């Protein structure tokens, strides 16, 4: 399968963005990023995850060999970190400016992170005076 490599987050589907974030989170925790672990984290079927991992590989965002963990490429990792930044800035905006309780910001940010532009996120970041941590205390990359 020949696929043009993505240049920015807008080139990725919400599903691909979610796979990247899940793979990054699992890898950051020190666990091997297996298809089974991805399926559990995403609440997806093993066959869906197999297809999702194939898509990541075809896009040049991950490397995977049979029976081996999934490894994000540098580009895949960069996109994952950009998605994490986007998510945490949205959480911060929701909590600080719209008075969302900290335990509700995650679900709302999950929905918004796939539809807002980089320009919007950068504007929020500036509006919030470039916060270093989200409402949960996690660092904002």
C-alpha positions as CSV (number, residue, x, y, z in Angstrom):
1,X,0.0,0.0,0.0
2,X,1.5,3.3,-1.1
3,X,0.4,6.3,1.1
4,X,1.6,9.8,1.1
5,X,3.4,10.6,4.4
6,X,1.4,13.0,6.6
7,X,2.8,16.5,7.0
8,X,0.7,17.7,9.9
9,X,-2.0,16.5,12.3
10,X,-4.7,17.5,9.9
11,X,-3.5,14.8,7.6
12,X,-4.3,12.1,10.2
13,X,-7.7,10.6,10.9
14,X,-9.0,10.8,14.5
15,X,-8.5,7.1,14.7
16,X,-4.8,7.4,13.7
17,X,-4.3,10.2,16.1
18,X,-5.8,8.0,18.9
19,X,-3.5,5.1,18.0
20,X,-0.5,7.3,18.2
21,X,-1.5,8.7,21.6
22,X,-2.2,5.2,22.9
23,X,1.1,3.8,21.6
24,X,3.0,6.7,23.0
25,X,1.4,6.4,26.4
26,X,2.0,2.7,26.6
27,X,5.6,3.1,25.6
28,X,6.2,5.9,28.0
29,X,5.0,3.7,30.8
30,X,7.8,1.3,30.0
31,X,5.5,-1.4,28.8
32,X,6.0,-3.0,25.4
33,X,3.5,-1.7,22.9
34,X,1.8,-4.9,21.8
35,X,-1.3,-5.2,19.7
36,X,-3.1,-6.7,22.7
37,X,-2.1,-3.7,24.9
38,X,-3.3,-1.3,22.2
39,X,-6.6,-3.2,21.9
40,X,-7.2,-3.0,25.6
41,X,-6.2,0.7,25.9
42,X,-8.4,1.7,22.9
43,X,-11.3,-0.6,23.6
44,X,-10.9,-2.1,20.1
45,X,-11.0,-5.6,18.7
46,X,-7.7,-7.3,17.9
47,X,-8.5,-7.3,14.2
48,X,-9.2,-3.6,14.2
49,X,-5.9,-3.0,16.0
50,X,-4.0,-5.1,13.5
51,X,-5.4,-3.0,10.7
52,X,-4.7,0.2,12.7
53,X,-1.0,-0.8,13.2
54,X,-0.7,-1.6,9.5
55,X,-1.9,1.9,8.7
56,X,0.6,3.4,11.1
57,X,3.4,1.5,9.4
58,X,2.1,2.4,5.9
59,X,2.2,6.1,6.9
60,X,5.7,5.8,8.2
61,X,4.6,6.5,11.8
62,X,5.5,3.1,13.3
63,X,7.6,0.0,12.8
64,X,6.3,-3.5,13.5
65,X,7.4,-7.0,12.9
66,X,5.2,-10.1,13.6
67,X,5.2,-11.0,17.3
68,X,7.2,-7.9,18.2
69,X,6.1,-4.7,19.9
70,X,5.0,-1.7,17.9
71,X,7.6,1.1,17.9
72,X,6.7,4.6,16.9
73,X,9.1,6.3,14.4
74,X,10.5,9.7,15.2
75,X,7.7,11.2,13.1
76,X,5.1,9.1,14.9
77,X,6.4,10.2,18.2
78,X,6.4,13.8,17.2
79,X,2.8,13.6,16.1
80,X,1.9,11.8,19.4
81,X,3.5,14.5,21.5
82,X,1.7,17.2,19.4
83,X,-1.6,15.4,20.2
84,X,-0.8,15.2,23.9
85,X,0.1,19.0,23.9
86,X,-3.2,19.7,22.1
87,X,-5.2,17.6,24.6
88,X,-3.6,19.1,27.7
89,X,-4.0,22.7,26.5
90,X,-7.6,22.0,25.8
91,X,-8.0,20.6,29.3
92,X,-6.4,23.6,30.8
93,X,-8.6,26.0,28.8
94,X,-11.8,24.1,29.8
95,X,-10.8,24.1,33.5
96,X,-9.5,27.7,33.8
97,X,-11.8,29.6,31.5
98,X,-15.0,27.5,31.3
99,X,-15.0,26.3,34.9
100,X,-15.2,22.6,33.9
101,X,-14.4,20.4,36.9
102,X,-11.0,18.8,36.6
103,X,-12.6,15.3,36.5
104,X,-14.7,16.3,33.4
105,X,-12.1,18.0,31.2
106,X,-10.5,14.8,29.9
107,X,-13.6,13.5,28.1
108,X,-14.4,16.9,26.6
109,X,-10.8,17.4,25.5
110,X,-10.9,13.9,23.9
111,X,-13.8,15.0,21.7
112,X,-12.3,18.4,20.8
113,X,-8.7,17.4,20.2
114,X,-9.5,15.8,16.8
115,X,-11.4,18.8,15.3
116,X,-9.4,21.9,16.4
117,X,-6.7,23.4,14.3
118,X,-3.0,23.9,15.2
119,X,-3.7,27.6,14.9
120,X,-6.5,27.4,17.5
121,X,-4.4,25.4,19.9
122,X,-1.5,27.9,19.5
123,X,-3.9,30.8,20.2
124,X,-5.3,29.0,23.3
125,X,-1.7,28.4,24.5
126,X,-0.9,32.1,24.1
127,X,-4.2,33.1,25.7
128,X,-3.5,30.9,28.7
129,X,0.0,32.4,29.0
130,X,1.8,29.2,28.0
131,X,0.9,26.9,30.9
132,X,3.4,24.3,31.9
133,X,0.9,21.9,33.5
134,X,-2.6,20.7,32.8
135,X,-5.4,20.6,35.5
136,X,-4.2,17.1,36.4
137,X,-0.7,18.3,37.0
138,X,0.7,16.6,33.9
139,X,3.4,18.6,32.0
140,X,2.4,20.2,28.7
141,X,4.9,19.4,26.1
